Amino acid sequence: MDLKTYLQNLESCPPELLQQECGVYDNFPILLNTDFDKLVKYIEQTHSRTYERKISDADTTYCYKGAGLVECCLMSYVSPSIVSGLGCARDMEEKKHADRQSREFTISMTLHPYNQKQDKRTYLDNNHPVVLKEMARVLTELCEYFIKEKISVCLPDSIGEAHGNDYSRIVYHVS
């Protein structure tokens, strides 16, 4: 699917259907082919988020936690657990996409709900429409930046649960 079409779908989708129609949920993966440091700089300068830097196995991971409901984690590599099929493709079509994603993209980004349970009066489940709508807003903001900066991107989970194995719904935006 074309990235601009996907963004239009995100905008018009009712919040309670974002997971089923657009695949927006916890651990939403984004694959990129760009300079890692440039992406880190963009996130740090554009978003009013605090960040926590973790070093693991010589790979750098940055997690951005803001006042909103979404956490964004960047990894300077593409983990096999993020590409289509979670690294264990169920059929040949899924394997084809997993191989392409591993070959063409160099950076992983994952969006997570960041919704602390400290105050039970304001806590929302990860699949609450308000949380999913905020994830869609952050995703849209990031994708608009990727388009503007001509960054290649793939959204492996963009199929949406309601569309089964319709691999034509995987977003590939190659610049």
C-alpha positions as CSV (number, residue, x, y, z in Angstrom):
1,M,0.0,0.0,0.0
2,D,1.1,3.5,-0.7
3,L,2.1,5.5,2.4
4,K,-0.1,8.5,1.6
5,T,-3.1,6.2,1.2
6,Y,-2.3,4.6,4.5
7,L,-2.1,8.0,6.2
8,Q,-5.5,8.9,4.7
9,N,-6.9,5.6,6.1
10,L,-5.5,6.4,9.5
11,E,-7.1,9.9,9.5
12,S,-10.5,8.6,8.5
13,C,-10.6,5.4,10.6
14,P,-12.6,5.5,13.8
15,P,-10.3,5.1,16.8
16,E,-12.0,1.9,17.9
17,L,-11.1,0.3,14.5
18,L,-7.5,1.4,14.2
19,Q,-6.2,-2.0,15.3
20,Q,-8.5,-4.0,13.0
21,E,-8.2,-1.7,9.9
22,C,-4.7,-0.2,10.1
23,G,-2.8,-2.5,12.5
24,V,-2.1,0.2,15.1
25,Y,-1.5,-1.4,18.4
26,D,1.3,-1.9,21.0
27,N,4.7,-2.7,19.5
28,F,3.8,-1.1,16.2
29,P,6.9,-1.6,14.1
30,I,8.4,0.9,11.6
31,L,11.4,0.0,9.4
32,L,13.6,2.7,7.9
33,N,16.6,3.2,5.7
34,T,18.2,6.4,6.9
35,D,21.0,7.7,9.0
36,F,20.4,6.7,12.6
37,D,22.0,9.8,14.1
38,K,20.0,12.1,11.9
39,L,16.8,10.3,13.0
40,V,17.8,10.6,16.7
41,K,18.5,14.3,16.2
42,Y,15.0,14.9,14.6
43,I,13.2,13.1,17.4
44,E,15.2,15.0,20.1
45,Q,14.7,18.4,18.5
46,T,11.1,18.0,17.3
47,H,9.4,16.3,20.2
48,S,9.3,17.4,23.8
49,R,10.2,14.0,25.1
50,T,12.8,12.9,27.6
51,Y,14.9,10.0,26.3
52,E,16.7,7.2,27.9
53,R,19.7,5.7,26.1
54,K,20.4,2.0,26.5
55,I,23.4,0.1,25.1
56,S,23.0,-3.6,24.4
57,D,25.2,-5.9,22.4
58,A,27.0,-2.9,20.8
59,D,23.6,-1.7,19.3
60,T,22.2,1.6,20.4
61,T,18.6,1.9,21.5
62,Y,16.9,5.2,22.3
63,C,13.5,5.3,24.1
64,Y,11.5,8.5,24.0
65,K,8.8,8.9,26.7
66,G,6.7,12.0,26.7
67,A,3.9,13.5,28.5
68,G,1.6,11.9,26.0
69,L,0.4,8.3,25.7
70,V,3.1,7.0,23.3
71,E,6.7,5.8,23.7
72,C,8.9,5.5,20.7
73,C,12.0,3.2,20.7
74,L,14.7,3.4,18.0
75,M,17.2,0.7,17.3
76,S,20.2,1.0,15.1
77,Y,19.5,-2.3,13.5
78,V,16.6,-4.3,12.2
79,S,15.6,-7.1,14.5
80,P,14.3,-10.3,12.8
81,S,11.5,-10.2,15.4
82,I,10.1,-7.0,13.8
83,V,9.9,-7.9,10.1
84,S,6.7,-9.5,8.7
85,G,6.0,-12.8,10.3
86,L,7.9,-11.9,13.5
87,G,10.9,-13.6,12.0
88,C,9.0,-16.9,11.4
89,A,7.2,-16.5,8.2
90,R,4.1,-18.8,8.0
91,D,4.0,-19.0,4.2
92,M,6.1,-18.1,1.1
93,E,4.5,-14.7,0.6
94,E,5.2,-13.7,4.1
95,K,8.8,-15.0,3.8
96,K,9.2,-12.9,0.7
97,H,8.2,-9.7,2.6
98,A,10.4,-10.6,5.6
99,D,13.4,-11.1,3.3
100,R,12.7,-7.8,1.5
101,Q,12.3,-5.9,4.8
102,S,15.5,-7.4,6.2
103,R,17.4,-6.6,3.0
104,E,16.1,-3.0,2.3
105,F,15.8,-1.5,5.8
106,T,18.5,-0.8,8.4
107,I,16.8,0.8,11.4
108,S,13.8,-0.3,13.5
109,M,11.4,1.9,15.3
110,T,8.7,0.7,17.6
111,L,5.7,2.6,19.0
112,H,4.3,1.6,22.3
113,P,1.5,3.0,24.5
114,Y,3.1,4.8,27.4
115,N,0.4,4.8,29.9
116,Q,1.5,4.4,33.5
117,K,-0.8,2.6,35.9
118,Q,0.2,4.8,38.8
119,D,-3.1,6.6,38.9
120,K,-6.0,4.1,38.3
121,R,-8.4,7.0,37.6
122,T,-6.6,8.1,34.5
123,Y,-5.1,4.7,33.3
124,L,-6.3,3.5,29.9
125,D,-5.8,0.0,28.4
126,N,-3.4,-0.3,25.5
127,N,-6.3,-0.9,23.1
128,H,-8.4,2.0,24.4
129,P,-9.5,4.2,21.5
130,V,-7.9,7.3,23.0
131,V,-4.5,5.5,23.2
132,L,-4.8,4.1,19.7
133,K,-5.8,7.5,18.3
134,E,-2.7,9.1,19.9
135,M,-0.5,6.3,18.5
136,A,-2.0,7.1,15.1
137,R,-1.3,10.8,15.6
138,V,2.4,10.1,16.4
139,L,2.7,7.6,13.5
140,T,1.2,10.2,11.1
141,E,3.6,12.9,12.3
142,L,6.6,10.6,11.9
143,C,5.5,9.4,8.4
144,E,5.0,13.0,7.2
145,Y,8.6,13.6,8.3
146,F,9.8,10.5,6.4
147,I,8.0,11.7,3.2
148,K,9.4,15.2,3.5
149,E,13.0,13.9,4.1
150,K,12.7,11.2,1.4
151,I,13.3,8.4,3.9
152,S,12.4,4.9,2.8
153,V,10.0,3.3,5.3
154,C,8.0,0.1,5.7
155,L,5.1,-0.6,8.1
156,P,5.1,-4.4,8.4
157,D,1.9,-4.5,10.5
158,S,-0.1,-2.1,8.5
159,I,-2.3,-4.9,7.2
160,G,-4.7,-4.7,10.1
161,E,-6.3,-7.7,11.8
162,A,-9.5,-7.5,9.7
163,H,-7.5,-8.1,6.5
164,G,-5.8,-11.4,7.4
165,N,-2.9,-12.1,5.0
166,D,-3.6,-9.3,2.5
167,Y,0.1,-8.5,2.0
168,S,-0.8,-5.8,-0.5
169,R,-1.7,-3.7,2.5
170,I,1.9,-3.6,3.8
171,V,3.1,-0.1,3.4
172,Y,6.4,0.4,1.5
173,H,7.6,3.9,0.8
174,V,10.9,3.8,-1.1
175,S,12.6,7.1,-1.7
